[in-house]
Amino acid sequence: MLESFAEILGIVVTVYGVMMAVANFPQAMKIIQKKSCDDVSITTYLILFPGTVFWILYGISISNFPVTFTNALSMISVLSVIVVYLIYRK
């Protein structure tokens, strides 16, 4: 029974990890639509970016695909906000 719970939890955590990873895309889209990043704290994304890199390296080091994959997605979504911020900053 405990093994099946761990398997189910692993699936749920992976699915939610993907959802969390793409959570930054709406912010990037809003910057693009408004052509403004006045209300965005770039510091937040500059702190998050290295964290995603470290998690990717950790996932690779323990050969854990879900950790590596979800954090790679997260890195891309964080980077998308940074890039559009740099494009639309005043």
MDAnalysis code that builds the backbone (N, CA, C; Angstrom):
import MDAnalysis as mda
import numpy as np

u = mda.Universe.empty(270, n_residues=90, atom_resindex=np.repeat(np.arange(90), 3), trajectory=True)
u.add_TopologyAttr("name", ["N", "CA", "C"] * 90)
u.add_TopologyAttr("resid", np.arange(1, 91))
u.add_TopologyAttr("resname", ["MET", "LEU", "GLU", "SER", "PHE", "ALA", "GLU", "ILE", "LEU", "GLY", "ILE", "VAL", "VAL", "THR", "VAL", "TYR", "GLY", "VAL", "MET", "MET", "ALA", "VAL", "ALA", "ASN", "PHE", "PRO", "GLN", "ALA", "MET", "LYS", "ILE", "ILE", "GLN", "LYS", "LYS", "SER", "CYS", "ASP", "ASP", "VAL", "SER", "ILE", "THR", "THR", "TYR", "LEU", "ILE", "LEU", "PHE", "PRO", "GLY", "THR", "VAL", "PHE", "TRP", "ILE", "LEU", "TYR", "GLY", "ILE", "SER", "ILE", "SER", "ASN", "PHE", "PRO", "VAL", "THR", "PHE", "THR", "ASN", "ALA", "LEU", "SER", "MET", "ILE", "SER", "VAL", "LEU", "SER", "VAL", "ILE", "VAL", "VAL", "TYR", "LEU", "ILE", "TYR", "ARG", "LYS"])
u.atoms.positions = np.array([
    [0.829, -1.203, 0.000],
    [0.000, 0.000, 0.000],
    [0.867, 1.259, 0.000],
    [1.921, 1.248, 0.786],
    [2.780, 2.418, 0.870],
    [3.476, 2.701, -0.454],
    [3.844, 1.663, -1.177],
    [4.486, 1.858, -2.476],
    [3.534, 2.511, -3.465],
    [2.278, 2.111, -3.471],
    [1.328, 2.715, -4.408],
    [1.065, 4.178, -4.049],
    [1.041, 4.499, -2.744],
    [0.886, 5.893, -2.331],
    [2.069, 6.716, -2.813],
    [3.266, 6.183, -2.676],
    [4.471, 6.894, -3.117],
    [4.451, 7.096, -4.630],
    [3.969, 6.109, -5.374],
    [3.879, 6.243, -6.825],
    [2.870, 7.314, -7.223],
    [1.707, 7.299, -6.563],
    [0.674, 8.299, -6.840],
    [1.192, 9.688, -6.479],
    [1.819, 9.797, -5.325],
    [2.371, 11.085, -4.899],
    [3.435, 11.570, -5.884],
    [4.252, 10.659, -6.382],
    [5.267, 11.018, -7.368],
    [4.651, 11.593, -8.631],
    [3.563, 11.003, -9.081],
    [2.867, 11.499, -10.278],
    [2.259, 12.869, -10.009],
    [1.582, 13.014, -8.883],
    [0.943, 14.283, -8.530],
    [1.989, 15.392, -8.404],
    [3.092, 15.092, -7.740],
    [4.147, 16.084, -7.557],
    [4.756, 16.480, -8.905],
    [4.947, 15.530, -9.787],
    [5.502, 15.825, -11.109],
    [4.555, 16.700, -11.914],
    [3.277, 16.361, -11.914],
    [2.289, 17.154, -12.654],
    [2.237, 18.572, -12.089],
    [2.190, 18.684, -10.781],
    [2.134, 20.016, -10.183],
    [3.447, 20.758, -10.388],
    [4.561, 20.042, -10.417],
    [5.853, 20.654, -10.698],
    [5.870, 21.295, -12.071],
    [5.277, 20.628, -13.045],
    [5.177, 21.192, -14.393],
    [4.296, 22.442, -14.364],
    [3.199, 22.396, -13.641],
    [2.312, 23.560, -13.539],
    [3.044, 24.742, -12.902],
    [3.798, 24.464, -11.847],
    [4.571, 25.528, -11.201],
    [5.649, 26.064, -12.142],
    [6.226, 25.167, -12.923],
    [7.311, 25.555, -13.819],
    [6.849, 26.535, -14.892],
    [5.642, 26.374, -15.366],
    [5.145, 27.252, -16.426],
    [4.408, 28.473, -15.875],
    [4.374, 28.623, -14.571],
    [3.626, 29.699, -13.934],
    [4.160, 31.097, -14.259],
    [5.396, 31.190, -14.728],
    [5.956, 32.501, -15.055],
    [5.593, 32.987, -16.452],
    [5.150, 32.097, -17.304],
    [4.785, 32.497, -18.664],
    [3.678, 33.556, -18.703],
    [2.639, 33.475, -17.852],
    [1.630, 34.544, -17.880],
    [2.210, 35.928, -17.575],
    [3.214, 35.994, -16.718],
    [3.847, 37.290, -16.432],
    [4.562, 37.818, -17.672],
    [5.288, 36.927, -18.354],
    [5.974, 37.330, -19.584],
    [4.966, 37.796, -20.631],
    [3.862, 37.078, -20.748],
    [2.827, 37.447, -21.719],
    [2.223, 38.816, -21.377],
    [2.019, 39.070, -20.104],
    [1.437, 40.352, -19.691],
    [2.389, 41.505, -20.012],
    [3.688, 41.298, -19.804],
    [4.669, 42.328, -20.149],
    [4.614, 42.612, -21.652],
    [4.546, 41.551, -22.444],
    [4.494, 41.715, -23.896],
    [3.224, 42.449, -24.314],
    [2.086, 42.071, -23.742],
    [0.811, 42.706, -24.103],
    [0.794, 44.187, -23.726],
    [1.295, 44.497, -22.522],
    [1.297, 45.885, -22.050],
    [2.463, 46.694, -22.620],
    [3.475, 45.972, -23.139],
    [4.716, 46.601, -23.592],
    [5.334, 47.438, -22.477],
    [5.171, 46.928, -21.260],
    [5.679, 47.621, -20.077],
    [5.971, 46.590, -18.985],
    [7.014, 46.863, -18.237],
    [7.352, 45.983, -17.109],
    [7.472, 46.790, -15.823],
    [6.764, 47.907, -15.776],
    [6.847, 48.814, -14.632],
    [6.519, 48.149, -13.298],
    [5.577, 47.223, -13.289],
    [5.130, 46.612, -12.036],
    [5.818, 45.284, -11.729],
    [6.890, 44.969, -12.445],
    [7.558, 43.679, -12.275],
    [8.864, 43.884, -11.518],
    [9.084, 43.053, -10.512],
    [10.343, 43.084, -9.774],
    [11.332, 42.123, -10.433],
    [12.290, 42.672, -11.170],
    [13.286, 41.836, -11.834],
    [14.152, 41.098, -10.813],
    [14.301, 41.672, -9.632],
    [15.103, 41.029, -8.582],
    [14.570, 39.641, -8.263],
    [13.270, 39.495, -8.230],
    [12.661, 38.193, -7.959],
    [13.129, 37.160, -8.966],
    [13.098, 37.513, -10.230],
    [13.457, 36.568, -11.289],
    [14.963, 36.322, -11.343],
    [15.741, 37.334, -10.973],
    [17.197, 37.147, -10.926],
    [17.599, 36.237, -9.761],
    [16.791, 36.193, -8.736],
    [17.025, 35.262, -7.619],
    [16.556, 33.861, -8.009],
    [15.416, 33.767, -8.672],
    [14.872, 32.466, -9.056],
    [15.722, 31.741, -10.101],
    [16.302, 32.490, -11.047],
    [17.021, 31.862, -12.150],
    [18.168, 30.948, -11.700],
    [19.103, 31.428, -10.870],
    [20.177, 30.509, -10.450],
    [19.636, 29.318, -9.650],
    [18.561, 29.533, -8.917],
    [17.952, 28.430, -8.172],
    [17.494, 27.317, -9.089],
    [16.900, 27.690, -10.221],
    [16.467, 26.659, -11.167],
    [17.663, 25.929, -11.762],
    [18.743, 26.653, -12.011],
    [19.949, 26.020, -12.543],
    [20.500, 25.009, -11.537],
    [20.556, 25.412, -10.274],
    [21.056, 24.493, -9.234],
    [20.180, 23.254, -9.116],
    [18.857, 23.437, -9.196],
    [17.952, 22.284, -9.128],
    [18.131, 21.357, -10.327],
    [18.374, 21.928, -11.496],
    [18.636, 21.100, -12.677],
    [19.905, 20.275, -12.453],
    [20.952, 20.928, -11.984],
    [22.206, 20.218, -11.722],
    [22.009, 19.131, -10.664],
    [21.216, 19.439, -9.648],
    [20.924, 18.440, -8.612],
    [20.156, 17.269, -9.206],
    [19.141, 17.556, -10.010],
    [18.360, 16.498, -10.646],
    [19.216, 15.604, -11.518],
    [20.135, 16.216, -12.248],
    [21.052, 15.432, -13.073],
    [21.959, 14.580, -12.199],
    [22.458, 15.159, -11.113],
    [23.404, 14.432, -10.250],
    [22.776, 13.220, -9.573],
    [21.464, 13.279, -9.331],
    [20.797, 12.123, -8.707],
    [20.020, 11.301, -9.729],
    [20.206, 11.631, -10.996],
    [19.530, 10.933, -12.101],
    [18.011, 10.901, -11.913],
    [17.447, 12.057, -11.592],
    [16.009, 12.157, -11.360],
    [15.396, 13.010, -12.466],
    [14.760, 12.356, -13.417],
    [14.192, 13.055, -14.568],
    [13.117, 14.068, -14.178],
    [12.158, 13.730, -13.299],
    [11.135, 14.729, -12.964],
    [11.719, 16.015, -12.368],
    [12.696, 15.903, -11.501],
    [13.322, 17.095, -10.913],
    [14.037, 17.890, -12.006],
    [14.775, 17.195, -12.851],
    [15.513, 17.860, -13.923],
    [14.556, 18.518, -14.914],
    [13.544, 17.792, -15.348],
    [12.612, 18.288, -16.359],
    [11.805, 19.483, -15.862],
    [11.216, 19.366, -14.680],
    [10.371, 20.455, -14.183],
    [11.192, 21.718, -13.936],
    [12.401, 21.558, -13.481],
    [13.227, 22.740, -13.240],
    [13.793, 23.315, -14.530],
    [13.978, 22.491, -15.547],
    [14.366, 23.013, -16.857],
    [13.232, 23.871, -17.414],
    [12.007, 23.398, -17.287],
    [10.851, 24.205, -17.706],
    [10.784, 25.503, -16.915],
    [11.003, 25.396, -15.631],
    [10.968, 26.571, -14.773],
    [12.047, 27.575, -15.172],
    [13.236, 27.073, -15.479],
    [14.322, 27.950, -15.897],
    [13.933, 28.704, -17.173],
    [13.315, 28.000, -18.105],
    [12.889, 28.632, -19.357],
    [11.830, 29.700, -19.087],
    [10.881, 29.404, -18.210],
    [9.821, 30.382, -17.944],
    [10.359, 31.596, -17.183],
    [11.275, 31.380, -16.256],
    [11.894, 32.500, -15.541],
    [12.721, 33.331, -16.523],
    [13.478, 32.655, -17.365],
    [14.294, 33.347, -18.357],
    [13.420, 34.144, -19.326],
    [12.245, 33.640, -19.645],
    [11.350, 34.380, -20.551],
    [10.948, 35.713, -19.936],
    [10.702, 35.733, -18.637],
    [10.351, 36.999, -17.976],
    [11.546, 37.946, -17.992],
    [12.731, 37.417, -17.717],
    [13.935, 38.256, -17.715],
    [14.171, 38.863, -19.099],
    [14.028, 38.054, -20.131],
    [14.265, 38.535, -21.498],
    [13.262, 39.617, -21.878],
    [11.970, 39.368, -21.645],
    [10.983, 40.394, -22.029],
    [11.115, 41.632, -21.144],
    [11.546, 41.444, -19.906],
    [11.798, 42.599, -19.039],
    [12.890, 43.474, -19.661],
    [13.965, 42.836, -20.102],
    [15.063, 43.594, -20.709],
    [14.643, 44.280, -22.016],
    [13.747, 43.655, -22.738],
    [13.261, 44.248, -23.990],
    [12.372, 45.462, -23.717],
    [11.491, 45.382, -22.704],
    [10.494, 46.424, -22.475],
    [10.814, 47.371, -21.326],
    [11.991, 47.265, -20.747],
    [12.318, 48.219, -19.671],
    [12.488, 49.603, -20.271],
    [12.289, 50.579, -19.424],
    [12.392, 51.970, -19.912],
    [13.753, 52.533, -19.611],
])
